[in-house]
Amino acid sequence: MADLLDLSARIIDSGLTDQPVNRVTNELSELADGLAIVESFSHSIALHTPDGLVAFDSSGVHTGEAVVAALRSWRPDPISHLVYTHGHADHVGGSTHFAAAAARDGHRPPTVVGHENVANRLDRYDYTNNWNLIINARQFGGIPGELNLGIGDIDGIGDSALTVKTQGARRFLPAGTLRPDETFSSEHTLSIGGETIELHHARGETDDHLWAWLPERRWMMTGDFVIWNFPNAGNPQKVQRYPIEWAAALRRMMAKGPELLLPAHGLPISGSERIARVLGDIATALEDLVAEVVAMMNSGETLDAIIHTVKVPGETLAKPYLRPLYDEPEFVIHNVWRQFGGWWDGAASRLKPSPDADVAAVLAELAGGADVLARRAEQAASEGDLRLACHLADFAGLAAPDDAVVHQRRAAIYELRRTAEPSLMSKGIFKAAARESRAVVDAATSPRRR
């Protein structure tokens, strides 16, 4: 078992990330007397009180059972309360295992506490169940029936990763996921076993997020406001995120002067000065990015111009807790545009566009065939312009949807693009594109077709 606080201090102070920081071991580490963390996807943090355990997040459906086992091995006391930092599936899906363990042990199920918007989120997940299964399979880079959590990719240590099977899954959230019993709008205080726990709502990664503060202990649970990666404020497949409010929440956390910070992903952090540095750096990165985007919007620039102009400094992205290995700044730019500018990107032809396949057919005709576009895509890739290569490969594939040679080239280009990208989200989407073309090749060369 690693000394997590020493590890995080060394990595933050040195700037050298030579070990994984986002780990899924399902191992429990006691960080202080009566305080423990189970490293999982997401983490679950537990506070021991005379009235039972208070857990912050239940982890996901595939890891929740191991999390509960780790907590029970640490303290046999009932889990009296389960606090959701927000309603993402990797934070609430494991609650079914918390309820099952309580029933086995003859305990009452935990009282679930969360922001009032959590229930709306869970309703939305039910309404868009299949869509969520599709986009998460693509985001995490798996094949149908798998969700690859990409832990290797997150930590920059290659593509080997923890893979969670969801073969035959029909629900994005498991039936029986616990819903909040106790909700609030802005702020809420829990008094449990002599412990005072302040809950503060703030929009950031979600609209139902909270962070928790134990004033007597000076401990803080941040949920996904800190993830040891660049903030997940721009996910290309998910609903609106809120980078401005995210940064403001981090500033409010700094003002509390926490001495121990426990995120839901990544390493816990100790020391008020170190914590303030981390929170301040994340807030500044978001604030500066938003300011530049909005300034260009106010000048009438298009989304295309903004995306290719606004950059986060390399030295910022090199910090151990700001690496763009999950989300990335370019995606946050899109989200700022969406928040203030709507869905249209400013190009008149894309307001009411022609079908992509029709545009591709004309371009292929003008170029002399889809194979010409595909070869030109390969040339662009060989010259290092993978962005252009992917555009051309897409047009070639759309113009020749059943051409195995064209799709072989398209798949190879997207595999190359995937390898070159840093963020797990980009890797997952580009791998899915390659997989689409591989399916065309396989269908054309299968014995049945021959």
N, C-alpha and C positions, 0 to 999 in steps of 0.2 A: 504494500500500500504506500503510495507516494505521499510525501509531506506536501500537500497542495499549496499551502500558504508560502512555504519556502520556495517552491517551484515558481509560483506566479511572481513573487518578489524578484527572484533572480532574472526571469525573462523580461519583466517590465523595466527593471533598473538597468539591465545590460542592453536591451533592445534585440537580443539574440534569441530567436525562436528555434531552439534545437531539439525540442520535444513537442509532442502533440499537446494542444491546449483544449481542443474540443474532443473529449474522450467519452466513449460509451463502454464502460467496464461493468456497470451495475454493482460496483463496489462502494461501500460506505466508508467515509472518513469523518471522524469526530474532529471538528474544528475548534470547539471550545466546550466547556462543561455544559452538557445538555443541548448541544447544537451539532447537527450532522448533515452531511450532504451525500446523496447517492448519485454518482456520475452516470447519467443515462441520457436518453433522447426523449424528452428533456430531463434535466436533473430534477430530483425531488429533494427539498430541504426540510429538515425536521427539527422542531423545537420541543424539548421535553419539559412538561410542566406537571405539577401535582395532579392536575385534572386530566392528564392524558397528553398524547402527542398532537402537535399542530404541524401539519404537512403543507408545504407550499408547492403546488403542482403534483400531479399524479404520474407524470411521464405518459408515454403513449400506450396503446393497447398491446403492442408486442413486447414492451419492456416493463409494463406495470407490475406483472407478477413477480419479476425479479426484484423490482424496487421494493415491493411490499415485503418480500422475504428478507431483504437486507435490513429494512427498518425493524422487522420483528426480531431479527437476531441481535439488534442493538438494544432495543427496549421492548419488553413484552406488553407494555401499557396499551390500552385502546387508543386508536387514532380518533381523537374527539372532533377535530376540525380539519378540513381540507380547503385551503385557500387557492383559488385559481388566479394566477397572475394575468391570464387572459384565456380565451377560449380556443386557441389553436389545438389541433388534434393531438399533437405530441405533448400537450400539457394537461389535457382532460381525458384522453382516451383510456388511460390506465385506471381511471376511477372505478371501473367495473371490478377490478381486482381488489381495490380497497374495500368495496362493499362486500365482495365474496369473502374476504379474510375476516371481516367483522362478523359476518353470519357464521362462519366456521368456528370462530372463537366465542360465540355467544355474546358479542358486543353489539351495541347500537351502531348503525352506520354513521360515518362522520357527518357532521354538519358542514355543508359546502357553502363557502362564502365567495362571492365574486361581484364584479361590476354588473349593473343592471342590463348592459348590452350583451352579456354572455349568452343569455337565452335566445336573443335574436340571432346571434351567430350560429348557434346550434340548430335553430330552425332553418336557417339558410343552408347549412350543410345538408340537412335532410332534403330540402327542395332541389338542390343542385348536386345530389349525391354522385351520380355517374360522372358529371363534369369534374368533380373534385378527385375522383379516382383516376381519371384520365390525366389531369394536369400534374398531379403529384407523381404518378408513374413517370411522366416525361421529365418533370423537374429534377427528380432524383436519379435520373439516368438509367433506370432499369428496363427490363423487357416486360411485356404484358404478364401480369401475375407476380411481379416483384417490385418492391420499392427499395432502391439502393440508397442507403443513408449517406453514402459518400464520405465517410469519416476520413478516409485517406485523402480524398480530394480537399476536404475542408482544411486539413492540417498541412497540405502541400507535401504529402509524403507518398504520392503516387495514386494509382487507381484501385489498389486493393482496398476493399471496404467491407464493412459490416453490411450484410444483405438480409433484409427481413422479407420473408415470404408472405405474400397475400394471395396466393393462388385461389381462384374461385371467390374472391372477396365480392360481396354485394353491397357492403356498407362502408362509407368513408369513416364514419364513427360507429363504434360497436353499439348494438342495442343495449340499453341499460346504462349508457353513459350518464353519470350523475349530473343533475342540474343544480344550480345554486339554490339553497334554501334561504339564504340571507344575502340581500343585495343592497347596493347603495349607488348614489349618483356621483358625488364629488369626493367626499371624505367619510371615513368610518373608523371607529375605534373598537377593537376587541379587547376584553379583559378576561384572560383565561389563566387560571391557576396562578394568579399573582403577576402575570406578565401583561404588559400593555403593548398592543400591536396596532399601530396606526396604518390605515390603508388609504392611499392617495391615488385617485384616478388621473390618468393623462393619456391623450391619444398619441400614438407613436407608430409602432408596427401594426397596431390594431386600434379600433375605436372602443375596445372594452378592456384596455390594459390598466393594471394598477402596479404600484410599487409599495412595499411594506417597510415600515420603520419602527424599530424598537428603541424608544428614546432612552430608557434607562441603560440599555446594553450598548447603544450606539451601533447596532447591527442593521443592515439594510438588505432586503431581498428585491432585486431589480427586474426579475423576469427577463424578458428579451430586450429591455432597454440597453443592456450590455450583453453582447454575444461573442466577444473576442474575434470579431470580424467586422468589416465595414457594415454599418447599420443596414438591416434588411428593410429599407425604406423604398425599394423600387422594384420589387418582384414583378417580372413582366407578365405573369399569368394570374396574378391575384388582385384583389380589390384595393382601393385607395389606401395608401399609407400617408403618414403625416410628419414629415421631417422637421417642420418648424416647431410643432408642439413637442416632438421628440427632444429636440435640443433644449427647449424651455424646461422640460421635465428633468433633464440631466442637470441643469443649472439649479433647480429647486433641490435636487438630491445633494448637490455639492454644498448648498447652504446649511444643510443639516450637520455637516461635519462627520460623516460615518467613519468608524474605525475598522469595520469589517463589512465587506460588500460580497453578496452571494448572488451571482447571476444564474439564470436557468440554462445557459450554455457557456462552456468555458470554465476557467479556473476562478476560485474565490480569491479575493484581494484583501490584504490587510494593510493598515497604516493610513492615517487620515491624509497625509500629504500625497502618498502614492495614489490613493483613490481619487483625490481631487484632480490630480494630473490626468488620470485616465478619463474621468467624466468630462473634464474640461476639453481634452483633445477631441473626444467624440463629438461634443456639442459644437466646438469650433469648426470641425470638418463639415458638419451639416449646415451650420449657419452660413459659412462662406460659400458653399455650393449653392444653396438656395438663393443667396444674395446675388450671385453672378447670373443665375438663370433668370431671376425676376428682372434684373437690370436689362438683360437682353430682350426679354419679352416686352418691357416697357419701351424699348427702342424699336419695337416692331419687327424683330428678327423672327425667322421661321424656326421650327423645331430642328430642322436639318442643320441650320447654321449653329444653333445652340449646342446640339450634341457634339459637333465636331470642333467646337471652340472651348467650351468650359471643361476644365480639367482640375482634378485634385492633385496637389503637389506630390511628387514621388516620395519625398521624405515623410509625408503624412501617411501614405499608404504602406510604408515600410514598418510602421509601428506594429508591435505584436498583436495589438487589439484593434487594428484598423485595416488589416490586409483584406483585399477584395476577393476572398476565396469562397464566398457564398453568394452574396449579392455584390453589386459593384456600382460605382458612381454614375456611370452612363444610364443605368436603369433608374436611378433616383431622379435624374434629370427628366426622364419621361414622366415620372410620377408628379413632379412639381408642375410640369406643363399640364398634365391632366387635371391637377387640382385647381389650377387657375385659368387654364386655357381651353378646356374641353378635349374632345377626342380628335378633332381635325388638326392635322399637322401643318397647315398653311400652304400646302401645294394644291393649286386649284384642281388639277386632274384627279386628285385623290379624294375630293369631296364626294363625287358620285362616280366612282371608277368603273372602267370596263372590267369584266372578269379577267383574272390573272392569266387564265389559259388562252384567252383571245389575244391579249397583248403578246404573250409568248409566241403564239403561232405567227403573228405578223413579224415579230423580230426574227424568228427563225427563217421565215420566208425571205426577208431582206438580207439576212446574213448568208443565206445559201444552205440552210438546213440546221436542224437541231444539233447534229454532230459537230458543225462548225462552232456553234455556241459552246458546246461542251469542251471542244479542244481549246477554245479561247479562254474558257474558265480555267483549264489546266495551266495555260500559260500564265494567267494572272496569279495563280497559286504559286507557281514556280518562281515568280518575281516577288513573292512575299505579300501580294495584295489579296489577302484572303476574303476581305469584305467584298471586293469586286468579284472575285471568283465565285462566291456563293450566290450573288445575284445572277450571274450568267449561268451557273449550274442549275439554279431554280428555273430559269426561263427555258433552258434546254429540256429539263425534265418535264415541265408542263407542256411543251410543244410536242414531246414524244413520250407520252405516258407509259407506253408498253415496250420501249426500246431498251433492251438489256444493256447494250454497250453504253448508251448515254447515261443510264442510271448507275452503271458500274463506276463511271467517271464522277458522277455527282456524289455517290456514296464515299468515294475515296477523298474527295475534296472536303466533305463534311467531317470525315474522320480526322483529317489533317487539321481542320479548324478546331475541332474539339480538343485535340492535343495541345493546340497553341493557346487556348483560353485559360485564364486563371480561375474563374468563378464556377462553382458547382452548377449554378443555374444555366449558364451558357453551355457548359459541357453537356448537361442533360438534354437541352433542346437541340443542340447540334448532333448529338448521338441519335436522337429520335429521327432527325432528318436523314441521317445516313441509313438508319434502320428501314425507313420508308423505301428508299431506293434499293436496298438489299432485298427487300421483299419482291420488288419487281424483277430483279435479276433471278432470284430463286424461282419465281413463278415461270419465267421464260425458259429456264434451263431444267425444270423438273422433268422426270421421266414421263409423267402423264402428258405434259405438253409436247414432248418429242414423239 
